[in-house]
Amino acid sequence: MKKPESVVSLTELGRVQLSDNFFMRDMLYSEVANHHGMPNVPDFPDIAIETGSRLCQELLEPLQKTFGKISIRSAYRSPSVNAFCNEKQKNGKSGYSCASNAANYAHHIWDYPDTNGHKGALATVVVNRYIDYFDRTQDWQSLAWWIHDHLPYGSLYFYPKLCAFNIGWHENPARRIDSYVAPKGCLTKPGMDNHGGDHSNHYNEAIKRLNT
């Protein structure tokens, strides 16, 4: 598939079903692109479809099957949209929070490999059913440990608003979890004592509360 250059071709791209419950159209919305009138479309749609399908099928679908509806906050970013957002951020503009293109290749920029040549795709999502529980408890770690034990994620990064988090599929997964929510910093990564084994004691009670 060529890069969309018309409404017809963009509509065709948006109709691509990445998994049972997610279409490419779900992944293309961007507040930055929308506000500034910029197209947010991949240069290489076939690669974006390939990596986005892995993200949706291996991570988002099982997450939604277990916890209910997932809302996409931010997913695919084109290099031009991401670079524009990053430049605004460097200039101290409020509301812009994009890392550099190099840092986002194989993350939010799905159709370009990272500097090591690995493919990947990342989305910022909210587990709708988890919002009220998080507001009451500020417990993001239960969700993080459940994902760690059950899903082949590449990386996770948690945020304070709505307990939104970045979840990424990657050909060479880092298997690292970080957070901007207290306790801030790295929860686990390869080499840490807490990385291996079963962590169900961290999330069994939370799952029980969500189901009552």
C-alpha positions as CSV (number, residue, x, y, z in Angstrom):
1,M,0.0,0.0,0.0
2,K,1.3,3.5,-0.9
3,K,1.3,6.5,1.4
4,P,-2.3,7.9,1.3
5,E,-2.5,11.0,-0.9
6,S,-6.3,11.3,-1.1
7,V,-9.5,10.8,1.0
8,V,-10.2,7.6,-0.8
9,S,-6.7,6.1,-0.1
10,L,-6.8,7.3,3.5
11,T,-10.2,5.8,4.0
12,E,-8.9,2.5,2.6
13,L,-6.1,2.6,5.2
14,G,-8.5,3.4,8.0
15,R,-10.6,0.4,7.1
16,V,-7.7,-2.0,7.7
17,Q,-8.6,-4.2,10.6
18,L,-5.6,-4.7,12.8
19,S,-7.3,-7.1,15.2
20,D,-10.9,-8.2,16.1
21,N,-11.7,-4.9,17.8
22,F,-9.2,-2.3,16.5
23,F,-8.9,-0.7,13.1
24,M,-6.2,1.5,11.7
25,R,-8.5,4.5,11.9
26,D,-8.6,4.2,15.7
27,M,-4.8,4.7,15.8
28,L,-4.5,7.8,13.6
29,Y,-6.1,10.5,15.7
30,S,-3.7,13.2,17.1
31,E,-4.7,16.3,18.9
32,V,-1.5,18.0,17.6
33,A,-2.3,17.0,14.0
34,N,-5.9,17.9,14.4
35,H,-5.3,21.3,15.9
36,H,-2.6,22.3,13.4
37,G,-4.2,20.8,10.4
38,M,-1.4,18.3,9.7
39,P,-1.9,14.9,8.1
40,N,-1.0,12.1,10.5
41,V,-0.5,9.2,8.1
42,P,2.4,6.7,7.7
43,D,5.0,7.0,5.0
44,F,5.1,3.2,4.8
45,P,1.6,1.9,5.5
46,D,2.4,-1.8,5.1
47,I,5.0,-1.6,7.9
48,A,2.6,0.4,10.1
49,I,-0.1,-2.2,9.5
50,E,2.4,-5.1,10.3
51,T,3.6,-3.6,13.6
52,G,0.2,-2.2,14.6
53,S,-1.3,-5.6,14.1
54,R,1.2,-7.2,16.5
55,L,0.5,-4.5,19.0
56,C,-3.3,-5.0,18.8
57,Q,-3.4,-8.8,18.6
58,E,-0.7,-9.6,21.2
59,L,-1.3,-6.8,23.7
60,L,-4.4,-4.7,23.3
61,E,-6.9,-7.6,22.6
62,P,-5.9,-9.8,25.6
63,L,-5.8,-6.7,27.8
64,Q,-9.3,-5.7,26.7
65,K,-10.6,-9.3,27.0
66,T,-9.5,-9.3,30.7
67,F,-10.3,-5.7,31.8
68,G,-13.0,-4.5,29.4
69,K,-12.9,-1.6,27.0
70,I,-9.7,0.1,26.2
71,S,-9.6,3.7,25.0
72,I,-6.8,4.8,22.7
73,R,-5.3,8.2,23.9
74,S,-2.4,8.3,21.4
75,A,-1.1,5.7,19.0
76,Y,0.5,6.2,15.6
77,R,2.5,9.4,14.9
78,S,4.0,10.4,11.6
79,P,7.6,11.6,11.7
80,S,6.4,15.1,10.7
81,V,3.8,15.3,13.4
82,N,6.1,13.9,16.0
83,A,9.0,16.3,15.1
84,F,6.6,19.3,15.1
85,C,5.4,18.3,18.6
86,N,8.9,17.7,19.9
87,E,10.1,21.1,18.7
88,K,7.2,22.8,20.5
89,Q,8.0,20.9,23.6
90,K,11.7,21.9,23.4
91,N,10.5,25.5,23.1
92,G,8.5,25.1,26.4
93,K,5.1,25.1,24.8
94,S,2.5,23.7,27.2
95,G,0.5,20.7,26.1
96,Y,3.2,19.2,23.8
97,S,4.9,16.0,25.1
98,C,6.7,14.2,22.2
99,A,10.1,12.7,22.4
100,S,12.5,13.0,19.4
101,N,11.8,11.1,16.3
102,A,14.9,8.9,17.0
103,A,13.5,8.0,20.4
104,N,10.0,7.3,18.9
105,Y,11.1,5.1,16.0
106,A,9.5,1.6,16.6
107,H,7.4,3.2,19.4
108,H,4.8,5.9,18.4
109,I,6.3,6.0,14.9
110,W,5.3,2.6,13.8
111,D,6.7,2.5,10.2
112,Y,10.4,3.3,11.0
113,P,12.7,0.8,12.8
114,D,14.7,2.0,15.7
115,T,18.5,2.7,15.5
116,N,19.2,-1.0,15.9
117,G,16.9,-2.0,13.0
118,H,14.1,-3.4,15.1
119,K,10.5,-2.8,14.4
120,G,7.9,-1.9,17.0
121,A,4.6,-0.1,17.7
122,L,3.3,1.6,20.8
123,A,0.1,3.2,22.0
124,T,-1.0,5.2,25.0
125,V,-4.1,3.6,26.4
126,V,-6.6,3.8,29.2
127,V,-8.4,0.9,30.7
128,N,-11.8,2.5,31.3
129,R,-12.8,0.1,34.1
130,Y,-9.6,0.8,36.0
131,I,-10.1,4.6,36.2
132,D,-12.3,4.7,39.3
133,Y,-10.2,2.1,41.1
134,F,-7.1,4.1,40.4
135,D,-8.7,7.4,41.5
136,R,-9.5,5.8,44.9
137,T,-6.2,3.9,45.4
138,Q,-3.5,5.4,43.1
139,D,-2.6,1.8,42.5
140,W,-1.0,1.5,39.1
141,Q,1.4,-1.3,40.1
142,S,-1.3,-4.0,40.2
143,L,-2.1,-3.4,36.5
144,A,1.6,-3.2,35.6
145,W,2.4,-6.5,37.3
146,W,-0.6,-8.3,35.7
147,I,0.6,-7.2,32.3
148,H,4.2,-8.2,33.1
149,D,3.0,-11.7,34.1
150,H,0.6,-12.2,31.2
151,L,1.6,-10.3,28.1
152,P,4.6,-10.1,25.8
153,Y,5.0,-6.3,26.1
154,G,8.1,-4.5,25.1
155,S,7.8,-1.5,27.5
156,L,5.3,0.1,29.8
157,Y,5.2,3.7,31.1
158,F,2.4,4.9,33.5
159,Y,1.0,8.4,33.8
160,P,-1.0,10.1,36.5
161,K,-4.0,11.2,34.5
162,L,-6.6,8.3,34.1
163,C,-3.8,5.8,34.8
164,A,-3.0,6.0,31.1
165,F,0.1,4.1,30.1
166,N,2.3,3.5,27.1
167,I,2.3,-0.1,26.0
168,G,4.5,-1.3,23.2
169,W,5.2,-4.3,21.1
170,H,8.8,-4.6,20.0
171,E,10.9,-7.1,18.1
172,N,13.5,-6.9,20.8
173,P,11.4,-6.2,24.0
174,A,13.1,-4.4,26.8
175,R,10.5,-5.8,29.3
176,R,10.9,-2.6,31.4
177,I,8.2,-0.8,33.4
178,D,8.5,2.9,34.4
179,S,6.1,5.4,35.9
180,Y,5.5,9.1,36.5
181,V,3.1,8.0,39.2
182,A,4.4,7.6,42.8
183,P,6.5,5.6,43.4
184,K,8.1,7.2,40.4
185,G,10.9,5.6,38.4
186,C,11.6,2.1,37.3
187,L,9.4,-0.7,38.7
188,T,11.3,-3.5,37.0
189,K,13.7,-4.3,34.2
190,P,15.9,-7.3,33.4
191,G,18.5,-7.8,36.0
192,M,16.4,-6.5,38.9
193,D,15.6,-9.0,41.7
194,N,11.9,-8.5,41.2
195,H,11.8,-9.2,37.4
196,G,11.3,-12.9,37.3
197,G,8.8,-15.2,38.9
198,D,5.1,-14.9,39.7
199,H,3.8,-11.5,40.9
200,S,0.1,-12.5,41.4
201,N,0.3,-11.3,45.0
202,H,0.6,-7.8,43.7
203,Y,-2.6,-7.9,41.6
204,N,-5.0,-10.6,42.9
205,E,-6.7,-8.3,45.4
206,A,-7.1,-5.5,42.8
207,I,-8.6,-7.9,40.2
208,K,-11.0,-9.1,42.9
209,R,-12.1,-5.5,43.7
210,L,-12.6,-4.8,40.0
211,N,-14.9,-7.8,39.7
212,T,-17.1,-6.9,42.7
